[in-house]
Amino acid sequence: MGGLTDYGSLAAAIGNDGAARAVGTALGTNPVAWLIPCHRVIRSIGDTGNYRWGAFHKQCMLAWEASRVEMEGMS
């Protein structure tokens, strides 16, 4: 929770360095985004990019996770 990666790094992790767009397309079809955390994948420039349910929801999910990680670090 709270960790981010970018499309290119995820493509490299699955063994196909040039598949960043394909990774984005595959993530865009994810019907259970909270269970399979595609919201944690962002553009390499740091922008959150598009999201099936809108960029605002993606940013909210990331902010909520970041706050949870911060709160757990304080205990």
C-alpha positions in Angstrom: 0.0 0.0 0.0 1.2 3.4 -0.9 3.9 2.3 -3.3 3.9 3.6 -6.9 5.4 2.5 -10.1 5.2 3.7 -13.7 4.0 2.0 -16.8 7.5 1.6 -18.3 8.8 0.0 -15.1 5.9 -2.4 -14.9 6.4 -3.3 -18.6 10.1 -4.0 -17.8 9.2 -6.1 -14.8 7.1 -8.4 -17.0 10.0 -8.7 -19.4 8.8 -6.4 -22.2 10.5 -3.0 -22.0 8.6 -1.6 -24.9 5.1 -2.5 -23.7 4.3 0.6 -21.5 1.2 1.4 -23.7 0.0 -2.2 -23.6 0.4 -2.2 -19.8 -1.7 1.0 -19.7 -4.4 -0.5 -21.9 -4.5 -3.7 -19.8 -4.8 -1.7 -16.6 -7.5 0.4 -18.2 -9.7 -2.7 -18.5 -9.3 -3.7 -14.8 -12.9 -4.0 -13.5 -11.8 -4.4 -9.8 -9.3 -1.6 -9.4 -9.3 -1.6 -5.6 -8.5 -5.3 -5.4 -6.0 -5.2 -8.2 -4.3 -1.8 -7.5 -3.9 -0.4 -11.0 -4.3 3.1 -9.4 -0.7 2.7 -8.1 0.7 2.9 -11.7 1.5 6.5 -12.8 3.2 8.1 -15.8 7.0 8.3 -15.7 6.8 12.1 -15.5 4.9 11.8 -12.1 1.5 12.7 -13.5 -1.3 10.3 -12.4 -2.5 9.9 -16.0 -5.9 8.6 -16.9 -8.0 6.3 -14.8 -11.2 4.4 -15.6 -13.2 6.3 -12.9 -11.4 9.6 -13.4 -8.2 11.2 -12.4 -9.8 12.7 -9.3 -10.7 9.3 -7.9 -7.2 8.0 -8.6 -5.7 10.9 -6.8 -8.0 10.4 -3.8 -7.2 6.7 -3.6 -3.5 7.5 -3.7 -3.9 10.2 -1.0 -5.9 7.9 1.2 -3.3 5.1 1.0 -0.4 7.6 1.6 -2.2 8.9 4.7 -2.7 5.3 6.0 1.0 4.5 5.5 1.9 7.7 7.3 -0.4 6.9 10.2 1.0 3.4 10.5 4.5 4.8 10.7 3.5 7.0 13.6 2.4 4.2 15.8 
